[in-house]
Amino acid sequence: MYDIQKMSKAIAEIEQYLQEIRKYNITSVQDLKQDGKTRHATAMLIFAILNRISDIGEEIMVKEQLGIPNQYIDIMPSLAKANVINNEQADSLNKIMKKRNTLAHFYGDVTPNDIFMLLEQLSSVEQFLKTIKRRIQQGKKHE
């Protein structure tokens, strides 16, 4: 069904990036304003997380024949429509996925406040991973 190696690698990378972000112990916007290295590293880790989420979503869409997304912000609504994730998950993930474009193309416009807001929403990424891991396990049982 899924390319388990590809999915496992993406999940492991996301978990590694989340763990690294936690090590920065960012508790306020001020932490990001005071330390440029932490701010930039955190922004790039979030960008990498968003890319891996897109990779996972695309893999599911292709393998489950849900179509091919025109843009990365089409992925989460498509997964919700197919009952892979619920609408609440899709909405919360899409909020942060929309920031991916800013991180990629308008990085100079990203403020410490923007990064902190994204940090506060990373719990939706963790919930997404739990949902996807369950789905992969269920897929393995049916092979």
C-alpha positions as MATLAB code, in Angstrom:
seq = 'MYDIQKMSKAIAEIEQYLQEIRKYNITSVQDLKQDGKTRHATAMLIFAILNRISDIGEEIMVKEQLGIPNQYIDIMPSLAKANVINNEQADSLNKIMKKRNTLAHFYGDVTPNDIFMLLEQLSSVEQFLKTIKRRIQQGKKHE';
ca = [
       0.000    0.000    0.000;
       2.246    2.837    1.230;
       5.965    3.208    0.696;
       6.647    2.353    4.334;
      10.307    3.290    4.111;
       9.488    6.736    2.713;
       6.710    7.325    5.263;
       8.823    6.104    8.185;
      11.719    8.330    7.166;
       9.473   11.406    6.923;
       7.850   10.655   10.294;
      11.242   10.091   11.939;
      12.537   13.376   10.540;
       9.521   15.285   11.820;
       9.917   13.733   15.269;
      13.624   14.590   15.256;
      12.892   18.194   14.276;
      10.211   18.528   16.957;
      12.620   17.161   19.547;
      15.294   19.625   18.474;
      12.851   22.533   18.706;
      11.907   21.436   22.252;
      15.590   21.511   23.229;
      15.630   25.229   22.418;
      13.226   25.716   25.336;
      11.411   28.618   23.691;
       8.800   29.907   26.105;
       8.083   33.359   24.685;
       8.542   35.566   21.645;
      11.320   37.271   23.574;
      13.415   34.076   23.377;
      13.280   34.349   19.596;
      14.009   38.066   19.578;
      17.072   37.700   21.793;
      18.737   34.825   19.975;
      18.970   35.046   16.205;
      20.456   31.555   15.857;
      17.550   29.997   17.694;
      15.050   32.060   15.696;
      16.518   31.060   12.329;
      17.064   27.420   13.280;
      13.499   27.156   14.578;
      12.064   28.707   11.422;
      13.995   26.301    9.215;
      12.998   23.293   11.311;
       9.355   24.317   11.039;
       9.805   24.711    7.282;
      11.292   21.209    7.093;
       8.414   19.828    9.174;
       5.877   21.385    6.827;
       7.667   19.915    3.817;
       7.634   16.436    5.365;
       3.937   16.757    6.219;
       3.322   17.558    2.553;
       5.359   14.518    1.524;
       3.338   12.254    3.809;
       0.052   13.718    2.636;
       0.998   13.337   -1.029;
       2.060    9.720   -0.469;
      -1.311    8.934    1.076;
      -3.189   10.722   -1.692;
      -1.309    8.859   -4.428;
      -1.446    5.409   -2.804;
      -5.119    5.743   -1.910;
      -5.904    7.198   -5.338;
      -7.297   10.443   -3.952;
      -5.865   12.462   -6.806;
      -2.808   14.642   -7.034;
      -2.905   18.001   -5.256;
      -2.491   21.132   -7.352;
      -0.782   22.879   -4.431;
       0.378   21.818   -1.013;
      -2.551   23.598    0.689;
      -4.919   21.223   -1.131;
      -3.480   18.203    0.678;
      -5.101   18.494    4.112;
      -8.636   19.251    2.848;
      -8.313   16.281    0.475;
      -7.230   14.018    3.333;
     -10.170   15.225    5.424;
     -12.596   14.663    2.566;
     -11.307   11.069    2.322;
     -11.638   10.626    6.132;
      -7.898   10.135    6.587;
      -7.906   13.000    9.090;
     -10.826   14.913   10.534;
     -11.871   18.410    9.465;
     -10.490   19.988   12.636;
      -7.059   18.463   11.973;
      -7.184   19.584    8.356;
      -8.078   23.155    9.343;
      -5.375   23.456   12.003;
      -2.715   21.920    9.767;
      -3.701   24.085    6.823;
      -3.277   27.209    8.962;
       0.377   26.395    9.470;
       0.823   24.949    5.965;
      -0.143   28.346    4.558;
       2.889   29.814    6.342;
       5.164   27.448    4.416;
       5.038   29.760    1.397;
       6.108   32.718    3.511;
       8.975   30.727    5.018;
      10.076   29.610    1.560;
       9.710   32.778   -0.469;
       9.431   35.722    1.909;
      11.697   34.654    4.749;
      12.744   38.250    5.442;
       9.140   39.044    6.323;
       8.920   36.300    8.978;
       8.908   37.830   12.446;
       9.655   36.266   15.816;
       5.914   36.581   16.507;
       5.154   34.533   13.376;
       7.582   31.815   14.430;
       6.208   31.705   17.960;
       2.664   31.426   16.616;
       3.777   28.458   14.507;
       5.439   26.880   17.530;
       2.185   27.124   19.450;
       0.438   25.198   16.673;
       2.895   22.301   16.422;
       0.635   20.127   18.563;
      -1.495   19.679   15.424;
       1.579   18.178   13.739;
       1.988   15.718   16.605;
      -1.680   14.742   16.337;
      -1.275   14.287   12.583;
       1.654   11.936   13.166;
      -0.385    9.842   15.608;
      -3.214    9.573   13.085;
      -0.875    8.629   10.245;
       1.018    6.061   12.320;
      -2.299    4.369   13.167;
      -3.266    4.389    9.504;
       0.045    2.852    8.469;
      -0.344    0.134   11.106;
      -3.873   -0.611    9.919;
      -2.584   -0.778    6.332;
       0.096   -3.281    7.349;
      -2.574   -5.505    8.921;
      -4.546   -5.574    5.664;
      -1.593   -6.459    3.410;
];
